[in-house]
Structure formats: C-alpha cells, structure tokens
Amino acid sequence: MVPTVNVTGRLAQFAIMGGIFLVNTFPQLLLLGIIFFAFSVVFTFVTLPVEYDASNRALAWLDNKQMLTDNEYDGAKDALSWAARTYVVAAVGALATLFYYVLIYAGRR
C-alpha cells in the first residue's frame, strides 16, 4: 500500500490544483485528484493502530529497561499518548480536506 500512496500522494496535489483551476472545462482532473487523495486518507486511518501500538511499545520498553523514575514515567506516558493522538487529528483533518474537495467538485454542477 505504501508505494501506491507515495505515487498517488504526489500526483494528487497536481491533479487537485489543476482540477480546481479547470473545474468548468475539465472536471475529470479534479475527480482524479480526489480519488488519488482518497488513497492517502485511507492510509492515514489504516495506520492509526500502528501509531498507537508504537507509543505503547515505547512505553513498555521504557518500563522494562527501568530508565525512568515514577514521575518521569507518568510524564512519558502522557507525552506518548498525546503523540499518538496527533495522528488521529491528522486523519480527521485529511478526511475533512477530502470532503472539502468533494464539495468543490459537486459545486461545479
């Protein structure tokens, strides 16, 4: 899935920008950009469990190696949980952007 997302992610930005400028004459370009961007959005949601697991594994590693005091451990736990949540925010933002592009495409009619 990663190679597909890499290629479509690069092409999506050009197709969307071109499609927005040419929405009345060549709306298929915008639709193609939306489809390419949708691959990236799906990828962000698919990787959410991986990001949460990475934070949990990092916390478990810190605990097993006894590298932190209790106070530092609580701070690390808080920081890692917030770090994982940034991926949720990014995924929701990508979904909102996708809906925005769809509305631009739908508004051309």
SVG drawing of the C-alpha trace seen along z (x, -y; Angstrom):
<svg xmlns="http://www.w3.org/2000/svg" viewBox="-25 -28 43 33">
<polyline fill="none" stroke="black" stroke-width="0.4" points="0.0,0.0 2.9,-2.4 4.2,-2.6 0.6,-3.3 0.1,-6.0 3.5,-7.6 2.7,-7.8 -0.9,-8.9 0.1,-11.4 2.5,-13.2 0.1,-13.2 -3.0,-14.2 -1.7,-17.6 -1.1,-18.5 -4.4,-16.9 -6.4,-18.7 -4.8,-22.1 -5.2,-21.7 -8.7,-20.4 -9.7,-23.4 -8.5,-25.8 -10.1,-23.8 -13.2,-22.6 -15.6,-24.0 -13.7,-22.8 -12.0,-19.5 -13.7,-18.3 -12.4,-14.8 -9.0,-16.1 -10.3,-17.2 -12.1,-13.9 -8.9,-12.0 -7.1,-14.2 -9.9,-13.4 -9.5,-9.7 -5.7,-9.9 -6.1,-11.9 -8.6,-9.4 -5.9,-6.7 -3.8,-8.9 -6.8,-9.4 -7.5,-5.7 -3.8,-5.1 -3.9,-7.6 -6.8,-5.7 -5.2,-2.3 -2.0,-3.3 -3.7,-4.7 -3.5,-1.4 0.2,-1.1 0.9,-4.5 -0.9,-3.7 1.0,-0.5 4.3,-2.2 3.5,-4.5 2.5,-1.6 5.7,0.4 7.9,-2.7 6.3,-3.0 6.7,0.7 10.4,0.5 11.0,-2.4 9.3,-0.5 11.2,2.8 14.6,1.0 13.7,-0.9 15.1,-4.1 12.7,-6.5 11.6,-7.4 7.9,-7.1 7.4,-10.8 9.2,-10.7 7.3,-7.6 4.0,-9.4 5.2,-12.3 6.4,-9.9 3.1,-8.1 1.3,-11.4 3.6,-12.6 3.4,-9.4 -0.4,-9.2 -0.6,-12.8 1.8,-12.0 -0.4,-9.1 -3.4,-11.4 -1.7,-13.8 -2.2,-11.0 -5.9,-11.0 -6.1,-14.7 -4.1,-14.4 -6.5,-11.7 -9.6,-13.7 -8.1,-16.7 -7.3,-14.7 -10.9,-13.4 -12.2,-17.0 -10.0,-18.1 -11.2,-15.2 -14.8,-16.3 -13.9,-19.9 -12.5,-18.8 -15.6,-16.7 -17.8,-19.7 -15.8,-21.7 -16.3,-19.0 -20.0,-18.7 -20.5,-22.5 -19.4,-22.8 -22.8,-21.5"/>
</svg>
